[in-house]
Amino acid sequence: MASYLYRCGACGPWEVHRPIGTAEPVSTCPACGAPGRRWYTPPLLNRTPAAEASARLREEASGDAPAVTTAVPPAARRPVARDPRWSALPRP
Ligand SMILES: [Zn+2]
């Protein structure tokens, strides 16, 4: 059995379990009865944490269209830590 995702425009996605290769391109929404199209997703990415899924998609896209750096990025400003007790210290 495999899990197939379908998406209804009004109710959102739902999952259908069927034998591999038997998924229909359109299924009936269990909530409202409207037809919902099959939602093709990368394997297991719908259950992967968002940050990891985003990293995987960026990695996959970099093979075809790598991001090219054309200039040195500006130096990041580091915030200066201010401790109120510093004002009580003796000045040189
Ligand atoms: Zn629906």
PDB file of the backbone (N, CA, C, O) and the ligand in Angstrom, with CONECT records:
HET     ZN  A 101       1
ATOM      1  N   MET A   1       0.844  -1.189   0.000  1.00  0.00           N
ATOM      2  CA  MET A   1       0.000   0.000   0.000  1.00  0.00           C
ATOM      3  C   MET A   1       0.881   1.242   0.000  1.00  0.00           C
ATOM      4  O   MET A   1       1.945   1.289   0.617  1.00  0.00           O
ATOM      5  N   ALA A   2       0.400   2.217  -0.703  1.00  0.00           N
ATOM      6  CA  ALA A   2       1.104   3.495  -0.771  1.00  0.00           C
ATOM      7  C   ALA A   2       0.130   4.605  -0.413  1.00  0.00           C
ATOM      8  O   ALA A   2      -1.082   4.456  -0.569  1.00  0.00           O
ATOM      9  N   SER A   3       0.663   5.706   0.064  1.00  0.00           N
ATOM     10  CA  SER A   3      -0.153   6.871   0.406  1.00  0.00           C
ATOM     11  C   SER A   3      -0.119   7.853  -0.755  1.00  0.00           C
ATOM     12  O   SER A   3       0.945   8.190  -1.274  1.00  0.00           O
ATOM     13  N   TYR A   4      -1.298   8.302  -1.149  1.00  0.00           N
ATOM     14  CA  TYR A   4      -1.409   9.297  -2.211  1.00  0.00           C
ATOM     15  C   TYR A   4      -2.148  10.499  -1.655  1.00  0.00           C
ATOM     16  O   TYR A   4      -3.140  10.366  -0.938  1.00  0.00           O
ATOM     17  N   LEU A   5      -1.649  11.663  -1.997  1.00  0.00           N
ATOM     18  CA  LEU A   5      -2.268  12.903  -1.531  1.00  0.00           C
ATOM     19  C   LEU A   5      -3.163  13.480  -2.612  1.00  0.00           C
ATOM     20  O   LEU A   5      -2.814  13.490  -3.792  1.00  0.00           O
ATOM     21  N   TYR A   6      -4.328  13.960  -2.186  1.00  0.00           N
ATOM     22  CA  TYR A   6      -5.241  14.675  -3.067  1.00  0.00           C
ATOM     23  C   TYR A   6      -5.540  16.000  -2.382  1.00  0.00           C
ATOM     24  O   TYR A   6      -5.402  16.129  -1.166  1.00  0.00           O
ATOM     25  N   ARG A   7      -5.955  16.988  -3.182  1.00  0.00           N
ATOM     26  CA  ARG A   7      -6.227  18.300  -2.596  1.00  0.00           C
ATOM     27  C   ARG A   7      -7.549  18.834  -3.112  1.00  0.00           C
ATOM     28  O   ARG A   7      -7.815  18.855  -4.314  1.00  0.00           O
ATOM     29  N   CYS A   8      -8.377  19.269  -2.157  1.00  0.00           N
ATOM     30  CA  CYS A   8      -9.649  19.913  -2.467  1.00  0.00           C
ATOM     31  C   CYS A   8      -9.432  21.428  -2.317  1.00  0.00           C
ATOM     32  O   CYS A   8      -8.775  21.870  -1.375  1.00  0.00           O
ATOM     33  N   GLY A   9      -9.978  22.211  -3.234  1.00  0.00           N
ATOM     34  CA  GLY A   9      -9.812  23.653  -3.182  1.00  0.00           C
ATOM     35  C   GLY A   9     -10.425  24.277  -1.944  1.00  0.00           C
ATOM     36  O   GLY A   9      -9.942  25.304  -1.468  1.00  0.00           O
ATOM     37  N   ALA A  10     -11.482  23.676  -1.412  1.00  0.00           N
ATOM     38  CA  ALA A  10     -12.171  24.244  -0.250  1.00  0.00           C
ATOM     39  C   ALA A  10     -11.698  23.633   1.067  1.00  0.00           C
ATOM     40  O   ALA A  10     -11.590  24.339   2.070  1.00  0.00           O
ATOM     41  N   CYS A  11     -11.415  22.332   1.077  1.00  0.00           N
ATOM     42  CA  CYS A  11     -11.157  21.630   2.347  1.00  0.00           C
ATOM     43  C   CYS A  11      -9.674  21.359   2.595  1.00  0.00           C
ATOM     44  O   CYS A  11      -9.280  21.122   3.737  1.00  0.00           O
ATOM     45  N   GLY A  12      -8.848  21.387   1.555  1.00  0.00           N
ATOM     46  CA  GLY A  12      -7.426  21.122   1.747  1.00  0.00           C
ATOM     47  C   GLY A  12      -7.058  19.704   1.356  1.00  0.00           C
ATOM     48  O   GLY A  12      -7.835  19.014   0.696  1.00  0.00           O
ATOM     49  N   PRO A  13      -5.862  19.266   1.766  1.00  0.00           N
ATOM     50  CA  PRO A  13      -5.383  17.956   1.338  1.00  0.00           C
ATOM     51  C   PRO A  13      -5.943  16.814   2.181  1.00  0.00           C
ATOM     52  O   PRO A  13      -6.317  16.996   3.340  1.00  0.00           O
ATOM     53  N   TRP A  14      -5.990  15.634   1.570  1.00  0.00           N
ATOM     54  CA  TRP A  14      -6.300  14.406   2.302  1.00  0.00           C
ATOM     55  C   TRP A  14      -5.494  13.276   1.685  1.00  0.00           C
ATOM     56  O   TRP A  14      -4.984  13.394   0.571  1.00  0.00           O
ATOM     57  N   GLU A  15      -5.386  12.180   2.427  1.00  0.00           N
ATOM     58  CA  GLU A  15      -4.528  11.076   2.038  1.00  0.00           C
ATOM     59  C   GLU A  15      -5.372   9.851   1.738  1.00  0.00           C
ATOM     60  O   GLU A  15      -6.346   9.571   2.437  1.00  0.00           O
ATOM     61  N   VAL A  16      -4.996   9.123   0.696  1.00  0.00           N
ATOM     62  CA  VAL A  16      -5.683   7.889   0.304  1.00  0.00           C
ATOM     63  C   VAL A  16      -4.640   6.790   0.248  1.00  0.00           C
ATOM     64  O   VAL A  16      -3.553   6.993  -0.293  1.00  0.00           O
ATOM     65  N   HIS A  17      -4.958   5.622   0.802  1.00  0.00           N
ATOM     66  CA  HIS A  17      -4.057   4.469   0.774  1.00  0.00           C
ATOM     67  C   HIS A  17      -4.558   3.477  -0.268  1.00  0.00           C
ATOM     68  O   HIS A  17      -5.673   2.964  -0.176  1.00  0.00           O
ATOM     69  N   ARG A  18      -3.705   3.216  -1.266  1.00  0.00           N
ATOM     70  CA  ARG A  18      -4.058   2.291  -2.345  1.00  0.00           C
ATOM     71  C   ARG A  18      -2.811   1.499  -2.726  1.00  0.00           C
ATOM     72  O   ARG A  18      -1.697   1.910  -2.403  1.00  0.00           O
ATOM     73  N   PRO A  19      -2.988   0.361  -3.411  1.00  0.00           N
ATOM     74  CA  PRO A  19      -1.816  -0.351  -3.921  1.00  0.00           C
ATOM     75  C   PRO A  19      -1.028   0.537  -4.892  1.00  0.00           C
ATOM     76  O   PRO A  19      -1.598   1.407  -5.551  1.00  0.00           O
ATOM     77  N   ILE A  20       0.254   0.312  -4.971  1.00  0.00           N
ATOM     78  CA  ILE A  20       1.123   1.141  -5.819  1.00  0.00           C
ATOM     79  C   ILE A  20       0.664   1.070  -7.266  1.00  0.00           C
ATOM     80  O   ILE A  20       0.425  -0.012  -7.803  1.00  0.00           O
ATOM     81  N   GLY A  21       0.546   2.213  -7.880  1.00  0.00           N
ATOM     82  CA  GLY A  21       0.186   2.302  -9.288  1.00  0.00           C
ATOM     83  C   GLY A  21      -1.297   2.333  -9.562  1.00  0.00           C
ATOM     84  O   GLY A  21      -1.692   2.362 -10.727  1.00  0.00           O
ATOM     85  N   THR A  22      -2.142   2.327  -8.541  1.00  0.00           N
ATOM     86  CA  THR A  22      -3.583   2.307  -8.770  1.00  0.00           C
ATOM     87  C   THR A  22      -4.244   3.627  -8.413  1.00  0.00           C
ATOM     88  O   THR A  22      -5.472   3.705  -8.383  1.00  0.00           O
ATOM     89  N   ALA A  23      -3.473   4.658  -8.144  1.00  0.00           N
ATOM     90  CA  ALA A  23      -4.055   5.943  -7.766  1.00  0.00           C
ATOM     91  C   ALA A  23      -4.677   6.619  -8.984  1.00  0.00           C
ATOM     92  O   ALA A  23      -4.073   6.669 -10.055  1.00  0.00           O
ATOM     93  N   GLU A  24      -5.881   7.133  -8.808  1.00  0.00           N
ATOM     94  CA  GLU A  24      -6.583   7.858  -9.872  1.00  0.00           C
ATOM     95  C   GLU A  24      -6.086   9.301  -9.887  1.00  0.00           C
ATOM     96  O   GLU A  24      -5.630   9.800  -8.858  1.00  0.00           O
ATOM     97  N   PRO A  25      -6.163   9.977 -11.024  1.00  0.00           N
ATOM     98  CA  PRO A  25      -5.731  11.384 -11.065  1.00  0.00           C
ATOM     99  C   PRO A  25      -6.688  12.311 -10.310  1.00  0.00           C
ATOM    100  O   PRO A  25      -6.291  13.398  -9.889  1.00  0.00           O
ATOM    101  N   VAL A  26      -7.954  11.884 -10.134  1.00  0.00           N
ATOM    102  CA  VAL A  26      -8.940  12.693  -9.425  1.00  0.00           C
ATOM    103  C   VAL A  26      -9.651  11.782  -8.437  1.00  0.00           C
ATOM    104  O   VAL A  26      -9.964  10.638  -8.766  1.00  0.00           O
ATOM    105  N   SER A  27      -9.910  12.279  -7.223  1.00  0.00           N
ATOM    106  CA  SER A  27     -10.635  11.524  -6.212  1.00  0.00           C
ATOM    107  C   SER A  27     -11.680  12.440  -5.586  1.00  0.00           C
ATOM    108  O   SER A  27     -11.606  13.663  -5.709  1.00  0.00           O
ATOM    109  N   THR A  28     -12.655  11.831  -4.914  1.00  0.00           N
ATOM    110  CA  THR A  28     -13.728  12.604  -4.299  1.00  0.00           C
ATOM    111  C   THR A  28     -13.316  13.028  -2.902  1.00  0.00           C
ATOM    112  O   THR A  28     -12.826  12.216  -2.118  1.00  0.00           O
ATOM    113  N   CYS A  29     -13.517  14.307  -2.592  1.00  0.00           N
ATOM    114  CA  CYS A  29     -13.168  14.837  -1.275  1.00  0.00           C
ATOM    115  C   CYS A  29     -14.047  14.176  -0.216  1.00  0.00           C
ATOM    116  O   CYS A  29     -15.270  14.170  -0.355  1.00  0.00           O
ATOM    117  N   PRO A  30     -13.445  13.616   0.849  1.00  0.00           N
ATOM    118  CA  PRO A  30     -14.253  12.958   1.881  1.00  0.00           C
ATOM    119  C   PRO A  30     -15.100  13.936   2.692  1.00  0.00           C
ATOM    120  O   PRO A  30     -16.072  13.518   3.320  1.00  0.00           O
ATOM    121  N   ALA A  31     -14.758  15.231   2.696  1.00  0.00           N
ATOM    122  CA  ALA A  31     -15.495  16.201   3.506  1.00  0.00           C
ATOM    123  C   ALA A  31     -16.668  16.801   2.753  1.00  0.00           C
ATOM    124  O   ALA A  31     -17.771  16.875   3.294  1.00  0.00           O
ATOM    125  N   CYS A  32     -16.453  17.238   1.494  1.00  0.00           N
ATOM    126  CA  CYS A  32     -17.519  17.947   0.781  1.00  0.00           C
ATOM    127  C   CYS A  32     -17.998  17.222  -0.467  1.00  0.00           C
ATOM    128  O   CYS A  32     -19.015  17.616  -1.037  1.00  0.00           O
ATOM    129  N   GLY A  33     -17.310  16.181  -0.912  1.00  0.00           N
ATOM    130  CA  GLY A  33     -17.751  15.425  -2.074  1.00  0.00           C
ATOM    131  C   GLY A  33     -17.309  16.012  -3.407  1.00  0.00           C
ATOM    132  O   GLY A  33     -17.636  15.463  -4.459  1.00  0.00           O
ATOM    133  N   ALA A  34     -16.580  17.108  -3.381  1.00  0.00           N
ATOM    134  CA  ALA A  34     -16.112  17.722  -4.632  1.00  0.00           C
ATOM    135  C   ALA A  34     -14.919  16.931  -5.163  1.00  0.00           C
ATOM    136  O   ALA A  34     -14.203  16.299  -4.387  1.00  0.00           O
ATOM    137  N   PRO A  35     -14.700  16.961  -6.469  1.00  0.00           N
ATOM    138  CA  PRO A  35     -13.519  16.257  -6.999  1.00  0.00           C
ATOM    139  C   PRO A  35     -12.244  17.008  -6.625  1.00  0.00           C
ATOM    140  O   PRO A  35     -12.175  18.236  -6.676  1.00  0.00           O
ATOM    141  N   GLY A  36     -11.242  16.222  -6.249  1.00  0.00           N
ATOM    142  CA  GLY A  36      -9.945  16.803  -5.890  1.00  0.00           C
ATOM    143  C   GLY A  36      -8.862  16.158  -6.717  1.00  0.00           C
ATOM    144  O   GLY A  36      -8.868  14.945  -6.925  1.00  0.00           O
ATOM    145  N   ARG A  37      -7.932  16.965  -7.190  1.00  0.00           N
ATOM    146  CA  ARG A  37      -6.850  16.453  -8.033  1.00  0.00           C
ATOM    147  C   ARG A  37      -5.748  15.863  -7.165  1.00  0.00           C
ATOM    148  O   ARG A  37      -5.545  16.254  -6.015  1.00  0.00           O
ATOM    149  N   ARG A  38      -5.047  14.909  -7.760  1.00  0.00           N
ATOM    150  CA  ARG A  38      -3.928  14.291  -7.069  1.00  0.00           C
ATOM    151  C   ARG A  38      -2.830  15.336  -6.905  1.00  0.00           C
ATOM    152  O   ARG A  38      -2.578  16.145  -7.798  1.00  0.00           O
ATOM    153  N   TRP A  39      -2.187  15.298  -5.746  1.00  0.00           N
ATOM    154  CA  TRP A  39      -1.153  16.263  -5.401  1.00  0.00           C
ATOM    155  C   TRP A  39       0.165  15.509  -5.388  1.00  0.00           C
ATOM    156  O   TRP A  39       0.416  14.679  -4.514  1.00  0.00           O
ATOM    157  N   TYR A  40       1.001  15.810  -6.372  1.00  0.00           N
ATOM    158  CA  TYR A  40       2.287  15.135  -6.486  1.00  0.00           C
ATOM    159  C   TYR A  40       3.296  15.851  -5.595  1.00  0.00           C
ATOM    160  O   TYR A  40       3.518  17.053  -5.739  1.00  0.00           O
ATOM    161  N   THR A  41       3.893  15.123  -4.696  1.00  0.00           N
ATOM    162  CA  THR A  41       4.875  15.691  -3.774  1.00  0.00           C
ATOM    163  C   THR A  41       6.141  14.843  -3.802  1.00  0.00           C
ATOM    164  O   THR A  41       6.082  13.653  -4.112  1.00  0.00           O
ATOM    165  N   PRO A  42       7.274  15.438  -3.484  1.00  0.00           N
ATOM    166  CA  PRO A  42       8.489  14.638  -3.346  1.00  0.00           C
ATOM    167  C   PRO A  42       8.295  13.605  -2.231  1.00  0.00           C
ATOM    168  O   PRO A  42       7.575  13.864  -1.267  1.00  0.00           O
ATOM    169  N   PRO A  43       8.923  12.455  -2.355  1.00  0.00           N
ATOM    170  CA  PRO A  43       8.719  11.396  -1.372  1.00  0.00           C
ATOM    171  C   PRO A  43       9.005  11.839   0.063  1.00  0.00           C
ATOM    172  O   PRO A  43      10.082  12.353   0.364  1.00  0.00           O
ATOM    173  N   LEU A  44       8.037  11.632   0.928  1.00  0.00           N
ATOM    174  CA  LEU A  44       8.123  11.847   2.371  1.00  0.00           C
ATOM    175  C   LEU A  44       8.383  13.294   2.781  1.00  0.00           C
ATOM    176  O   LEU A  44       8.563  13.561   3.969  1.00  0.00           O
ATOM    177  N   LEU A  45       8.410  14.232   1.842  1.00  0.00           N
ATOM    178  CA  LEU A  45       8.662  15.606   2.245  1.00  0.00           C
ATOM    179  C   LEU A  45       7.468  16.232   2.944  1.00  0.00           C
ATOM    180  O   LEU A  45       7.621  17.232   3.645  1.00  0.00           O
ATOM    181  N   ASN A  46       6.265  15.655   2.763  1.00  0.00           N
ATOM    182  CA  ASN A  46       5.109  16.216   3.468  1.00  0.00           C
ATOM    183  C   ASN A  46       5.165  15.911   4.958  1.00  0.00           C
ATOM    184  O   ASN A  46       4.431  16.521   5.736  1.00  0.00           O
ATOM    185  N   ARG A  47       6.027  14.973   5.376  1.00  0.00           N
ATOM    186  CA  ARG A  47       6.149  14.649   6.802  1.00  0.00           C
ATOM    187  C   ARG A  47       7.487  15.103   7.367  1.00  0.00           C
ATOM    188  O   ARG A  47       7.791  14.858   8.535  1.00  0.00           O
ATOM    189  N   THR A  48       8.278  15.758   6.543  1.00  0.00           N
ATOM    190  CA  THR A  48       9.591  16.236   6.954  1.00  0.00           C
ATOM    191  C   THR A  48       9.447  17.627   7.552  1.00  0.00           C
ATOM    192  O   THR A  48       8.640  18.418   7.063  1.00  0.00           O
ATOM    193  N   PRO A  49      10.203  17.948   8.590  1.00  0.00           N
ATOM    194  CA  PRO A  49      10.154  19.307   9.125  1.00  0.00           C
ATOM    195  C   PRO A  49      10.413  20.339   8.028  1.00  0.00           C
ATOM    196  O   PRO A  49      11.188  20.102   7.102  1.00  0.00           O
ATOM    197  N   ALA A  50       9.748  21.490   8.153  1.00  0.00           N
ATOM    198  CA  ALA A  50       9.782  22.508   7.094  1.00  0.00           C
ATOM    199  C   ALA A  50      11.200  22.949   6.761  1.00  0.00           C
ATOM    200  O   ALA A  50      11.527  23.137   5.589  1.00  0.00           O
ATOM    201  N   ALA A  51      12.044  23.117   7.768  1.00  0.00           N
ATOM    202  CA  ALA A  51      13.405  23.579   7.509  1.00  0.00           C
ATOM    203  C   ALA A  51      14.188  22.537   6.708  1.00  0.00           C
ATOM    204  O   ALA A  51      14.937  22.886   5.797  1.00  0.00           O
ATOM    205  N   GLU A  52      14.014  21.262   7.048  1.00  0.00           N
ATOM    206  CA  GLU A  52      14.725  20.213   6.327  1.00  0.00           C
ATOM    207  C   GLU A  52      14.188  20.069   4.906  1.00  0.00           C
ATOM    208  O   GLU A  52      14.957  19.867   3.966  1.00  0.00           O
ATOM    209  N   ALA A  53      12.871  20.173   4.751  1.00  0.00           N
ATOM    210  CA  ALA A  53      12.283  20.089   3.412  1.00  0.00           C
ATOM    211  C   ALA A  53      12.780  21.231   2.539  1.00  0.00           C
ATOM    212  O   ALA A  53      13.092  21.025   1.366  1.00  0.00           O
ATOM    213  N   SER A  54      12.856  22.433   3.100  1.00  0.00           N
ATOM    214  CA  SER A  54      13.343  23.583   2.350  1.00  0.00           C
ATOM    215  C   SER A  54      14.799  23.378   1.934  1.00  0.00           C
ATOM    216  O   SER A  54      15.182  23.706   0.812  1.00  0.00           O
ATOM    217  N   ALA A  55      15.596  22.839   2.835  1.00  0.00           N
ATOM    218  CA  ALA A  55      17.006  22.594   2.520  1.00  0.00           C
ATOM    219  C   ALA A  55      17.142  21.548   1.418  1.00  0.00           C
ATOM    220  O   ALA A  55      17.998  21.676   0.541  1.00  0.00           O
ATOM    221  N   ARG A  56      16.294  20.507   1.460  1.00  0.00           N
ATOM    222  CA  ARG A  56      16.356  19.475   0.415  1.00  0.00           C
ATOM    223  C   ARG A  56      15.963  20.042  -0.940  1.00  0.00           C
ATOM    224  O   ARG A  56      16.581  19.720  -1.955  1.00  0.00           O
ATOM    225  N   LEU A  57      14.932  20.888  -0.958  1.00  0.00           N
ATOM    226  CA  LEU A  57      14.506  21.484  -2.219  1.00  0.00           C
ATOM    227  C   LEU A  57      15.581  22.409  -2.779  1.00  0.00           C
ATOM    228  O   LEU A  57      15.820  22.428  -3.986  1.00  0.00           O
ATOM    229  N   ARG A  58      16.239  23.189  -1.889  1.00  0.00           N
ATOM    230  CA  ARG A  58      17.324  24.071  -2.349  1.00  0.00           C
ATOM    231  C   ARG A  58      18.480  23.250  -2.900  1.00  0.00           C
ATOM    232  O   ARG A  58      19.078  23.607  -3.915  1.00  0.00           O
ATOM    233  N   GLU A  59      18.793  22.145  -2.224  1.00  0.00           N
ATOM    234  CA  GLU A  59      19.883  21.293  -2.678  1.00  0.00           C
ATOM    235  C   GLU A  59      19.564  20.704  -4.048  1.00  0.00           C
ATOM    236  O   GLU A  59      20.427  20.658  -4.924  1.00  0.00           O
ATOM    237  N   GLU A  60      18.327  20.256  -4.230  1.00  0.00           N
ATOM    238  CA  GLU A  60      17.933  19.673  -5.502  1.00  0.00           C
ATOM    239  C   GLU A  60      17.958  20.722  -6.609  1.00  0.00           C
ATOM    240  O   GLU A  60      18.397  20.433  -7.722  1.00  0.00           O
ATOM    241  N   ALA A  61      17.492  21.937  -6.315  1.00  0.00           N
ATOM    242  CA  ALA A  61      17.462  22.993  -7.322  1.00  0.00           C
ATOM    243  C   ALA A  61      18.871  23.464  -7.672  1.00  0.00           C
ATOM    244  O   ALA A  61      19.107  23.909  -8.795  1.00  0.00           O
ATOM    245  N   SER A  62      19.801  23.375  -6.740  1.00  0.00           N
ATOM    246  CA  SER A  62      21.150  23.880  -7.008  1.00  0.00           C
ATOM    247  C   SER A  62      21.859  23.034  -8.057  1.00  0.00           C
ATOM    248  O   SER A  62      22.824  23.501  -8.662  1.00  0.00           O
ATOM    249  N   GLY A  63      21.409  21.800  -8.290  1.00  0.00           N
ATOM    250  CA  GLY A  63      22.015  20.974  -9.324  1.00  0.00           C
ATOM    251  C   GLY A  63      21.725  21.505 -10.715  1.00  0.00           C
ATOM    252  O   GLY A  63      22.582  21.434 -11.596  1.00  0.00           O
ATOM    253  N   ASP A  64      20.519  22.041 -10.927  1.00  0.00           N
ATOM    254  CA  ASP A  64      20.132  22.550 -12.241  1.00  0.00           C
ATOM    255  C   ASP A  64      20.435  24.034 -12.405  1.00  0.00           C
ATOM    256  O   ASP A  64      20.862  24.467 -13.475  1.00  0.00           O
ATOM    257  N   ALA A  65      20.219  24.805 -11.360  1.00  0.00           N
ATOM    258  CA  ALA A  65      20.396  26.256 -11.438  1.00  0.00           C
ATOM    259  C   ALA A  65      21.091  26.731 -10.168  1.00  0.00           C
ATOM    260  O   ALA A  65      20.450  27.279  -9.272  1.00  0.00           O
ATOM    261  N   PRO A  66      22.408  26.519 -10.092  1.00  0.00           N
ATOM    262  CA  PRO A  66      23.103  26.914  -8.860  1.00  0.00           C
ATOM    263  C   PRO A  66      23.106  28.429  -8.670  1.00  0.00           C
ATOM    264  O   PRO A  66      23.208  29.190  -9.632  1.00  0.00           O
ATOM    265  N   ALA A  67      22.994  28.838  -7.443  1.00  0.00           N
ATOM    266  CA  ALA A  67      23.074  30.258  -7.126  1.00  0.00           C
ATOM    267  C   ALA A  67      24.540  30.670  -7.227  1.00  0.00           C
ATOM    268  O   ALA A  67      25.405  30.092  -6.570  1.00  0.00           O
ATOM    269  N   VAL A  68      24.803  31.664  -8.048  1.00  0.00           N
ATOM    270  CA  VAL A  68      26.175  32.108  -8.285  1.00  0.00           C
ATOM    271  C   VAL A  68      26.379  33.438  -7.577  1.00  0.00           C
ATOM    272  O   VAL A  68      25.585  34.366  -7.731  1.00  0.00           O
ATOM    273  N   THR A  69      27.440  33.518  -6.810  1.00  0.00           N
ATOM    274  CA  THR A  69      27.764  34.762  -6.129  1.00  0.00           C
ATOM    275  C   THR A  69      28.619  35.612  -7.056  1.00  0.00           C
ATOM    276  O   THR A  69      29.644  35.158  -7.565  1.00  0.00           O
ATOM    277  N   THR A  70      28.186  36.851  -7.269  1.00  0.00           N
ATOM    278  CA  THR A  70      28.925  37.745  -8.160  1.00  0.00           C
ATOM    279  C   THR A  70      29.664  38.831  -7.404  1.00  0.00           C
ATOM    280  O   THR A  70      30.488  39.535  -7.989  1.00  0.00           O
ATOM    281  N   ALA A  71      29.386  38.983  -6.112  1.00  0.00           N
ATOM    282  CA  ALA A  71      30.060  40.004  -5.320  1.00  0.00           C
ATOM    283  C   ALA A  71      30.181  39.505  -3.887  1.00  0.00           C
ATOM    284  O   ALA A  71      29.458  38.612  -3.445  1.00  0.00           O
ATOM    285  N   VAL A  72      31.119  40.116  -3.183  1.00  0.00           N
ATOM    286  CA  VAL A  72      31.301  39.769  -1.786  1.00  0.00           C
ATOM    287  C   VAL A  72      30.132  40.362  -0.994  1.00  0.00           C
ATOM    288  O   VAL A  72      29.853  41.554  -1.125  1.00  0.00           O
ATOM    289  N   PRO A  73      29.452  39.571  -0.186  1.00  0.00           N
ATOM    290  CA  PRO A  73      28.342  40.123   0.587  1.00  0.00           C
ATOM    291  C   PRO A  73      28.842  41.141   1.606  1.00  0.00           C
ATOM    292  O   PRO A  73      29.968  41.029   2.091  1.00  0.00           O
ATOM    293  N   PRO A  74      28.013  42.136   1.934  1.00  0.00           N
ATOM    294  CA  PRO A  74      28.448  43.142   2.909  1.00  0.00           C
ATOM    295  C   PRO A  74      28.673  42.496   4.279  1.00  0.00           C
ATOM    296  O   PRO A  74      28.016  41.524   4.651  1.00  0.00           O
ATOM    297  N   ALA A  75      29.627  43.074   5.010  1.00  0.00           N
ATOM    298  CA  ALA A  75      29.939  42.553   6.333  1.00  0.00           C
ATOM    299  C   ALA A  75      28.746  42.749   7.259  1.00  0.00           C
ATOM    300  O   ALA A  75      28.113  43.804   7.269  1.00  0.00           O
ATOM    301  N   ALA A  76      28.459  41.732   8.022  1.00  0.00           N
ATOM    302  CA  ALA A  76      27.340  41.814   8.951  1.00  0.00           C
ATOM    303  C   ALA A  76      27.731  42.660  10.152  1.00  0.00           C
ATOM    304  O   ALA A  76      28.841  42.549  10.672  1.00  0.00           O
ATOM    305  N   ARG A  77      26.816  43.495  10.578  1.00  0.00           N
ATOM    306  CA  ARG A  77      27.074  44.319  11.764  1.00  0.00           C
ATOM    307  C   ARG A  77      26.792  43.488  12.999  1.00  0.00           C
ATOM    308  O   ARG A  77      25.714  42.917  13.166  1.00  0.00           O
ATOM    309  N   ARG A  78      27.768  43.440  13.835  1.00  0.00           N
ATOM    310  CA  ARG A  78      27.575  42.712  15.089  1.00  0.00           C
ATOM    311  C   ARG A  78      27.075  43.691  16.134  1.00  0.00           C
ATOM    312  O   ARG A  78      27.644  44.770  16.303  1.00  0.00           O
ATOM    313  N   PRO A  79      26.019  43.323  16.831  1.00  0.00           N
ATOM    314  CA  PRO A  79      25.522  44.225  17.877  1.00  0.00           C
ATOM    315  C   PRO A  79      26.536  44.318  19.018  1.00  0.00           C
ATOM    316  O   PRO A  79      27.135  43.320  19.419  1.00  0.00           O
ATOM    317  N   VAL A  80      26.715  45.537  19.531  1.00  0.00           N
ATOM    318  CA  VAL A  80      27.643  45.764  20.637  1.00  0.00           C
ATOM    319  C   VAL A  80      26.899  45.492  21.940  1.00  0.00           C
ATOM    320  O   VAL A  80      25.853  46.079  22.214  1.00  0.00           O
ATOM    321  N   ALA A  81      27.454  44.606  22.720  1.00  0.00           N
ATOM    322  CA  ALA A  81      26.821  44.290  23.999  1.00  0.00           C
ATOM    323  C   ALA A  81      27.099  45.420  24.987  1.00  0.00           C
ATOM    324  O   ALA A  81      28.250  45.799  25.201  1.00  0.00           O
ATOM    325  N   ARG A  82      26.076  45.935  25.563  1.00  0.00           N
ATOM    326  CA  ARG A  82      26.220  47.024  26.543  1.00  0.00           C
ATOM    327  C   ARG A  82      25.783  46.501  27.913  1.00  0.00           C
ATOM    328  O   ARG A  82      24.659  46.034  28.093  1.00  0.00           O
ATOM    329  N   ASP A  83      26.676  46.593  28.836  1.00  0.00           N
ATOM    330  CA  ASP A  83      26.373  46.189  30.202  1.00  0.00           C
ATOM    331  C   ASP A  83      26.297  47.464  31.043  1.00  0.00           C
ATOM    332  O   ASP A  83      27.256  48.236  31.052  1.00  0.00           O
ATOM    333  N   PRO A  84      25.211  47.703  31.734  1.00  0.00           N
ATOM    334  CA  PRO A  84      25.079  48.940  32.511  1.00  0.00           C
ATOM    335  C   PRO A  84      26.167  49.105  33.578  1.00  0.00           C
ATOM    336  O   PRO A  84      26.436  50.224  34.016  1.00  0.00           O
ATOM    337  N   ARG A  85      26.782  48.017  33.992  1.00  0.00           N
ATOM    338  CA  ARG A  85      27.831  48.119  35.020  1.00  0.00           C
ATOM    339  C   ARG A  85      29.113  48.712  34.455  1.00  0.00           C
ATOM    340  O   ARG A  85      29.979  49.144  35.216  1.00  0.00           O
ATOM    341  N   TRP A  86      29.253  48.742  33.106  1.00  0.00           N
ATOM    342  CA  TRP A  86      30.468  49.281  32.499  1.00  0.00           C
ATOM    343  C   TRP A  86      30.608  50.771  32.799  1.00  0.00           C
ATOM    344  O   TRP A  86      31.727  51.276  32.896  1.00  0.00           O
ATOM    345  N   SER A  87      29.492  51.479  32.947  1.00  0.00           N
ATOM    346  CA  SER A  87      29.579  52.931  33.213  1.00  0.00           C
ATOM    347  C   SER A  87      30.189  53.217  34.572  1.00  0.00           C
ATOM    348  O   SER A  87      30.676  54.326  34.794  1.00  0.00           O
ATOM    349  N   ALA A  88      30.183  52.263  35.488  1.00  0.00           N
ATOM    350  CA  ALA A  88      30.763  52.449  36.825  1.00  0.00           C
ATOM    351  C   ALA A  88      32.259  52.157  36.851  1.00  0.00           C
ATOM    352  O   ALA A  88      32.920  52.437  37.850  1.00  0.00           O
ATOM    353  N   LEU A  89      32.802  51.601  35.775  1.00  0.00           N
ATOM    354  CA  LEU A  89      34.225  51.287  35.741  1.00  0.00           C
ATOM    355  C   LEU A  89      35.053  52.564  35.597  1.00  0.00           C
ATOM    356  O   LEU A  89      34.594  53.531  34.990  1.00  0.00           O
ATOM    357  N   PRO A  90      36.273  52.576  36.152  1.00  0.00           N
ATOM    358  CA  PRO A  90      37.128  53.759  36.017  1.00  0.00           C
ATOM    359  C   PRO A  90      37.556  53.970  34.584  1.00  0.00           C
ATOM    360  O   PRO A  90      37.825  53.007  33.866  1.00  0.00           O
ATOM    361  N   ARG A  91      37.625  55.239  34.151  1.00  0.00           N
ATOM    362  CA  ARG A  91      38.037  55.587  32.784  1.00  0.00           C
ATOM    363  C   ARG A  91      39.552  55.756  32.760  1.00  0.00           C
ATOM    364  O   ARG A  91      40.132  56.182  33.759  1.00  0.00           O
ATOM    365  N   PRO A  92      40.196  55.441  31.669  1.00  0.00           N
ATOM    366  CA  PRO A  92      41.661  55.630  31.592  1.00  0.00           C
ATOM    367  C   PRO A  92      42.036  57.099  31.522  1.00  0.00           C
ATOM    368  O   PRO A  92      43.219  57.431  31.453  1.00  0.00           O
TER     369      PRO A  92
HETATM  370 ZN    ZN A 101     -13.656  19.356  -0.048  1.00  0.00          ZN2+
END
